[in-house]
């Protein structure tokens, strides 16, 4: 498979998984789980809005740009962005498995997210090693 298509697919898959992760949290509402943050003020704080914008929008933007850009600068930016996601995804999977109440669907999804993130990072690294 063409590397550009593979990279775009990995980024798109990550974005879809991030959205699915959020939907799975909201799914708990159907079973009466209170999903509010402790001491929630009744509005989404600006830092949470910024975090969500960066996580979701930038991920989809990189997927879109991966189809249209292939320069080394862009691939380095993608590699750094992917590498920054790795500790976030590792920590979040660990938190889901060992800190929060166990949720099988989240555990499997976050394991899949980590696997996709690792494959994305490896593919980006290999693409930068090519002459």
N, CA and C of each residue as an Amber inpcrd file, in Angstrom:
protein
   393
   0.8440000  -1.1820000   0.0000000   0.0000000   0.0000000   0.0000000
   0.8860000   1.2400000   0.0000000   0.4720000   2.2390000  -0.7200000
   1.1850000   3.5050000  -0.7950000   1.3170000   4.1190000   0.6080000
   2.5090000   4.5720000   0.9420000   2.7670000   5.1210000   2.2720000
   1.8710000   6.3160000   2.5900000   1.6480000   7.1890000   1.6000000
   0.7850000   8.3540000   1.8450000  -0.6200000   7.9260000   2.2480000
  -1.1500000   6.9370000   1.5640000  -2.4980000   6.4430000   1.8670000
  -2.5060000   5.7640000   3.2370000  -1.4680000   4.9850000   3.5150000
  -1.3760000   4.2940000   4.8040000  -1.3370000   5.3070000   5.9550000
  -0.5250000   6.3450000   5.8070000  -0.4270000   7.3610000   6.8570000
  -1.7540000   8.0920000   7.0470000  -2.3810000   8.4670000   5.9560000
  -3.6830000   9.1490000   6.0430000  -4.7050000   8.2420000   6.7220000
  -4.6840000   6.9540000   6.3810000  -5.6220000   6.0070000   6.9740000
  -5.3820000   5.8740000   8.4770000  -4.1150000   5.7550000   8.8880000
  -3.8030000   5.6460000  10.3210000  -4.2950000   6.8820000  11.0700000
  -4.0320000   8.0720000  10.5250000  -4.4880000   9.3040000  11.1790000
  -6.0110000   9.3600000  11.2480000  -6.6630000   9.0010000  10.1650000
  -8.1260000   8.9960000  10.1440000  -8.6700000   7.9870000  11.1570000
  -8.0570000   6.8240000  11.2030000  -8.4730000   5.7990000  12.1510000
  -8.3110000   6.2780000  13.5940000  -7.2110000   6.9570000  13.8830000
  -7.0220000   7.5100000  15.2260000  -8.1270000   8.5130000  15.5630000
  -8.4250000   9.4120000  14.6330000  -9.4830000  10.3970000  14.8750000
 -10.8280000   9.7380000  15.1300000 -11.1520000   8.7300000  14.3550000
 -12.4170000   8.0070000  14.5350000 -12.4240000   7.2910000  15.8860000
 -11.2910000   6.7150000  16.2580000 -11.2090000   6.0410000  17.5580000
 -11.3550000   7.0280000  18.7110000 -10.7770000   8.2200000  18.5780000
 -10.9330000   9.2310000  19.6330000 -12.4010000   9.6030000  19.7990000
 -13.1010000   9.7660000  18.6750000 -14.5340000  10.0690000  18.7390000
 -15.3160000   8.8970000  19.3310000 -14.9700000   7.6840000  18.9380000
 -15.6410000   6.4990000  19.4700000 -15.4310000   6.3970000  20.9770000
 -14.2550000   6.7210000  21.4370000 -13.9400000   6.7150000  22.8680000
 -14.8920000   7.6560000  23.6160000 -15.1080000   8.8250000  23.0630000
 -16.0220000   9.7920000  23.6720000 -17.4540000   9.2680000  23.6630000
 -17.8710000   8.6880000  22.5630000 -19.2260000   8.1340000  22.4540000
 -19.4180000   7.0130000  23.4780000 -18.4190000   6.1590000  23.6440000
 -18.5330000   5.0800000  24.6150000 -18.7030000   5.6120000  26.0370000
 -18.0330000   6.7240000  26.3450000 -18.2380000   7.3480000  27.6620000
 -19.6700000   7.8440000  27.8030000 -20.2010000   8.4510000  26.7560000
 -21.5750000   8.9550000  26.8230000 -22.5860000   7.8230000  26.8570000
 -22.2230000   6.6700000  26.3320000 -23.0960000   5.5010000  26.3310000
 -23.4880000   5.1090000  27.7560000 -22.6000000   5.4110000  28.7190000
 -22.8560000   5.0990000  30.1240000 -24.1140000   5.7990000  30.6340000
 -24.4890000   6.9020000  30.0140000 -25.7020000   7.6230000  30.4120000
 -26.9400000   6.7350000  30.3080000 -26.9740000   5.8400000  29.3160000
 -28.1200000   4.9550000  29.1310000 -28.3090000   4.0030000  30.3070000
 -27.2390000   3.7920000  31.0650000 -27.3080000   2.8840000  32.2000000
 -27.2980000   3.6270000  33.5290000 -27.5370000   4.9250000  33.4800000
 -27.6710000   5.7120000  34.6950000 -26.3780000   6.1330000  35.3580000
 -25.2650000   6.0010000  34.6520000 -23.9840000   6.4030000  35.2200000
 -23.8550000   7.9240000  35.1110000 -23.4920000   8.5580000  36.2250000
 -23.2680000   9.9970000  36.2210000 -21.8630000  10.2400000  35.6600000
 -21.7870000  10.8040000  34.4610000 -20.4810000  10.9750000  33.8070000
 -19.9100000  12.3760000  33.9920000 -20.5960000  13.1960000  34.7930000
 -20.0880000  14.5560000  35.0260000 -18.7580000  14.5210000  35.7640000
 -17.9200000  15.4830000  35.4460000 -16.6570000  15.6430000  36.1560000
 -16.9830000  16.1370000  37.5640000 -16.2190000  15.6950000  38.5650000
 -16.4610000  16.2170000  39.9190000 -16.3170000  17.7490000  39.9280000
 -17.2120000  18.3910000  40.5920000 -17.2180000  19.8540000  40.7140000
 -17.2880000  20.5510000  39.3580000 -17.9930000  19.9460000  38.3920000
 -18.1500000  20.5650000  37.0720000 -18.9450000  21.8680000  37.2200000
 -18.4710000  22.9500000  36.5920000 -19.1170000  24.2580000  36.7660000
 -20.3690000  24.4580000  35.9020000 -20.7120000  23.5010000  35.0540000
 -21.8770000  23.6590000  34.1990000 -21.5530000  24.1880000  32.8150000
 -20.2870000  24.3970000  32.5330000 -19.8340000  24.7960000  31.1940000
 -18.4640000  24.1960000  30.9450000 -18.1660000  23.9730000  29.6760000
 -16.8840000  23.3730000  29.3260000 -15.7940000  24.4330000  29.4230000
 -14.7820000  24.1930000  30.2610000 -13.6980000  25.1740000  30.4020000
 -12.9330000  25.3600000  29.0870000 -12.3560000  26.5180000  28.9220000
 -11.6230000  26.8490000  27.7020000 -10.4620000  25.8800000  27.4590000
  -9.7670000  25.4660000  28.5120000  -8.6390000  24.5440000  28.3130000
  -9.1230000  23.1810000  27.8080000 -10.2920000  22.7300000  28.2500000
 -10.8570000  21.4740000  27.7420000 -11.2850000  21.6290000  26.2870000
 -11.8350000  22.7840000  25.9390000 -12.2160000  23.0430000  24.5460000
 -10.9780000  23.0410000  23.6580000  -9.9210000  23.6820000  24.1350000
  -8.6770000  23.7370000  23.3560000  -8.0890000  22.3320000  23.1960000
  -8.0840000  21.5480000  24.2760000  -7.5520000  20.1820000  24.2220000
  -8.3310000  19.3540000  23.2070000  -9.6580000  19.4040000  23.2760000
 -10.4850000  18.6450000  22.3370000 -10.2680000  19.1040000  20.9010000
 -10.1350000  20.3940000  20.6980000  -9.8940000  20.9200000  19.3530000
  -8.5750000  20.3920000  18.8070000  -7.5520000  20.4100000  19.6370000
  -6.2380000  19.9380000  19.2030000  -6.2800000  18.4360000  18.9240000
  -6.8510000  17.6710000  19.8400000  -6.8650000  16.2130000  19.6920000
  -7.6700000  15.7990000  18.4580000  -8.8900000  16.3200000  18.3200000
  -9.7640000  15.8790000  17.2330000  -9.4370000  16.5700000  15.9100000
  -9.4670000  17.8810000  15.9070000  -9.3290000  18.6220000  14.6510000
  -7.9500000  18.4530000  14.0280000  -6.9090000  18.5590000  14.8300000
  -5.5600000  18.4290000  14.2670000  -5.3340000  17.0140000  13.7420000
  -5.8820000  16.0140000  14.4180000  -5.7410000  14.6340000  13.9400000
  -6.3810000  14.4860000  12.5560000  -7.6020000  15.0080000  12.3920000
  -8.2580000  14.9280000  11.0810000  -7.5420000  15.8020000  10.0470000
  -7.0250000  16.9460000  10.4700000  -6.2860000  17.8180000   9.5570000
  -5.0300000  17.1090000   9.0390000  -4.3140000  16.4280000   9.9310000
  -3.1170000  15.7040000   9.4990000  -3.4920000  14.5650000   8.5500000
  -4.6170000  13.8940000   8.8180000  -5.0750000  12.8400000   7.9000000
  -5.3120000  13.4280000   6.5140000  -5.9870000  14.5650000   6.4630000
  -6.2720000  15.2360000   5.1960000  -4.9820000  15.6790000   4.5020000
  -4.0850000  16.2860000   5.2590000  -2.8360000  16.7780000   4.6780000
  -1.9160000  15.6390000   4.2400000  -2.0220000  14.4840000   4.9030000
  -1.1760000  13.3320000   4.5400000  -1.4180000  12.8660000   3.1170000
  -2.6190000  13.0870000   2.6280000  -2.9250000  12.7000000   1.2480000
  -2.2930000  13.6860000   0.2650000  -2.1730000  14.9460000   0.6990000
  -1.7370000  16.0090000  -0.2090000  -0.2920000  16.4560000  -0.0380000
   0.3110000  16.1470000   1.0820000   1.6850000  16.5680000   1.3450000
   2.5630000  15.3480000   1.5940000   3.7990000  15.4260000   1.1600000
   4.6970000  14.2950000   1.4030000   6.1230000  14.7360000   1.7190000
   6.3280000  16.0190000   1.8970000   7.6720000  16.5110000   2.1800000
   8.1950000  16.0390000   3.5220000   9.5200000  16.0730000   3.6530000
  10.1440000  15.6290000   4.9010000   9.7140000  16.4780000   6.0920000
   9.5440000  17.7620000   5.8850000   9.1160000  18.6370000   6.9820000
   7.7670000  18.2160000   7.5360000   6.8450000  17.9310000   6.6380000
   5.5220000  17.4910000   7.0770000   5.5980000  16.1300000   7.7600000
   6.3940000  15.2230000   7.2250000   6.5170000  13.9030000   7.8410000
   7.1690000  13.9850000   9.2170000   8.1500000  14.9070000   9.3890000
   8.7440000  15.1080000  10.7120000   7.7060000  15.6500000  11.6860000
   6.9100000  16.6270000  11.2340000   5.8390000  17.1630000  12.0700000
   4.8770000  16.0400000  12.4710000   4.4940000  15.1920000  11.5150000
   3.5880000  14.0720000  11.7920000   4.2120000  13.0980000  12.7780000
   5.5100000  12.8310000  12.6060000   6.1920000  11.9050000  13.5120000
   6.1940000  12.4530000  14.9380000   6.5140000  13.7170000  15.0850000
   6.5270000  14.3300000  16.4220000   5.1280000  14.2880000  17.0300000
   4.1310000  14.6260000  16.2350000   2.7400000  14.6210000  16.7230000
   2.3400000  13.2020000  17.1380000   2.6900000  12.2240000  16.3150000
   2.3820000  10.8240000  16.6250000   3.1160000  10.3830000  17.8880000
   4.3680000  10.7700000  18.0130000   5.1610000  10.4010000  19.1900000
   4.5990000  11.0430000  20.4610000   4.0530000  12.2420000  20.3480000
   3.4260000  12.8890000  21.5080000   2.1580000  12.1510000  21.9410000
   1.4660000  11.5560000  20.9900000   0.2700000  10.7760000  21.3110000
   0.6130000   9.4830000  22.0500000   1.7990000   8.9220000  21.7950000
   2.1540000   7.6390000  22.4120000   2.0560000   7.6530000  23.9370000
   2.7540000   8.5730000  24.6370000   2.6260000   8.5450000  26.1080000
   1.2030000   8.8570000  26.5710000   0.5080000   9.7210000  25.8490000
  -0.8850000  10.0280000  26.1910000  -1.7350000   8.7580000  26.1030000
  -1.5790000   8.0070000  25.0240000  -2.3620000   6.7920000  24.8400000
  -1.9470000   5.6840000  25.8080000  -0.6700000   5.5750000  26.1050000
  -0.2030000   4.5800000  27.0870000  -0.7720000   4.9030000  28.4650000
  -0.6600000   6.1590000  28.8740000  -1.1690000   6.5790000  30.1790000
  -2.6760000   6.3580000  30.2680000  -3.3940000   6.7330000  29.2230000
  -4.8490000   6.6190000  29.2560000  -5.2910000   5.1560000  29.2820000
  -4.6140000   4.2900000  28.5530000  -4.9230000   2.8650000  28.6040000
  -4.6610000   2.3280000  30.0120000  -3.5260000   2.6860000  30.5940000
  -3.2110000   2.2530000  31.9610000  -4.2450000   2.7430000  32.9590000
  -4.6520000   3.9820000  32.8140000  -5.6820000   4.5510000  33.6920000
  -6.9980000   3.7840000  33.5450000  -7.3520000   3.4530000  32.3140000
  -8.5880000   2.7210000  32.0540000  -8.5260000   1.3090000  32.6350000
  -7.3720000   0.6700000  32.5360000  -7.2350000  -0.6990000  33.0260000
  -7.0940000  -0.7960000  34.5440000  -6.4010000   0.1650000  35.1620000
  -6.0160000  -0.0030000  36.5580000  -6.5750000   1.0290000  37.5410000
  -7.1380000   2.1290000  37.0510000  -7.6030000   3.1740000  37.9590000
  -9.1220000   3.3060000  37.9260000  -9.6750000   3.4390000  36.7250000
 -11.1090000   3.6300000  36.5760000 -11.8400000   2.2970000  36.7490000
 -13.1690000   2.3790000  36.9040000 -13.9800000   1.1580000  36.9110000
 -13.7880000   0.4730000  35.5580000 -13.5870000  -0.8410000  35.5720000
 -13.2590000  -1.5540000  34.3400000 -14.3880000  -1.4640000  33.3210000
 -14.0250000  -1.1610000  32.0920000 -14.9650000  -1.0870000  30.9700000
 -14.3090000  -1.8310000  29.8130000 -14.8500000  -2.9990000  29.4920000
 -14.2590000  -3.8580000  28.4620000 -14.1600000  -3.1500000  27.1180000
 -15.2220000  -2.4550000  26.7090000 -15.2020000  -1.7970000  25.3960000
 -14.1180000  -0.7220000  25.3330000 -13.9380000   0.0400000  26.4150000
 -12.8910000   1.0680000  26.4330000 -11.5040000   0.4220000  26.4480000
 -11.3490000  -0.6370000  27.2210000 -10.0460000  -1.3090000  27.2960000
  -9.6210000  -1.8310000  25.9260000 -10.5470000  -2.4480000  25.2090000
 -10.2240000  -2.9740000  23.8780000  -9.9730000  -1.8380000  22.8940000
 -10.8320000  -0.8210000  22.9220000 -10.6520000   0.3090000  22.0090000
  -9.3190000   1.0130000  22.2540000  -8.9830000   1.2750000  23.5030000
  -7.7400000   1.9970000  23.8010000  -6.5010000   1.1570000  23.5060000
  -6.6220000  -0.1640000  23.6110000  -5.5220000  -1.0430000  23.1930000
  -5.3350000  -0.9440000  21.6800000  -6.4520000  -0.9240000  20.9530000
  -6.4100000  -0.7650000  19.4980000  -5.8150000   0.5960000  19.1220000
  -6.2190000   1.6470000  19.8260000  -5.6810000   2.9940000  19.5680000
  -4.1650000   2.9860000  19.7330000  -3.6890000   2.3640000  20.7950000
  -2.2430000   2.3030000  21.0250000  -1.5430000   1.5360000  19.9010000
  -2.1350000   0.4350000  19.4530000  -1.5390000  -0.3400000  18.3580000
  -1.4670000   0.4870000  17.0760000  -2.5460000   1.2010000  16.7530000
  -2.5580000   2.0610000  15.5610000  -1.5120000   3.1550000  15.7070000
  -1.4180000   3.7460000  16.9010000  -0.4460000   4.8120000  17.1470000
   0.9900000   4.3080000  16.9670000   1.2560000   3.1010000  17.4440000
   2.5940000   2.5120000  17.2790000   2.8860000   2.2720000  15.7970000
   1.9270000   1.6870000  15.0710000   2.1250000   1.4440000  13.6360000
   2.3040000   2.7510000  12.8680000   1.5480000   3.7750000  13.2340000
   1.6940000   5.0890000  12.6040000   3.0970000   5.6360000  12.8250000
   3.5590000   5.5720000  14.0520000   4.8890000   6.0950000  14.3840000
   5.9820000   5.3290000  13.6490000   5.8790000   4.0130000  13.6000000
   6.8640000   3.1920000  12.8870000   6.8450000   3.5100000  11.3960000
   5.6520000   3.6240000  10.8170000   5.5440000   3.9260000   9.3820000
   6.1390000   5.2910000   9.0700000   5.8590000   6.2660000   9.9310000
   6.4390000   7.6010000   9.7200000   7.9610000   7.5480000   9.8190000
   8.4810000   6.8400000  10.8250000   9.9370000   6.7320000  11.0040000
  10.5800000   6.0770000   9.7820000   9.9770000   4.9860000   9.3210000
  10.5250000   4.3000000   8.1460000  10.4730000   5.1930000   6.9010000
   9.4060000   5.9870000   6.7710000   9.2910000   6.8680000   5.6040000
  10.3580000   7.9550000   5.6280000  10.7960000   8.3460000   6.8120000
  11.8430000   9.3570000   6.9180000  13.2290000   8.7620000   6.7000000
  13.3800000   7.4770000   6.9050000  14.6610000   6.8040000   6.7110000
  14.9410000   6.5170000   5.2430000  13.8650000   6.4920000   4.4170000
  14.0540000   6.2230000   2.9910000  14.7750000   7.4020000   2.3500000
  15.6300000   7.0850000   1.3690000  16.3630000   8.1820000   0.6870000
  15.4540000   9.0450000  -0.1590000
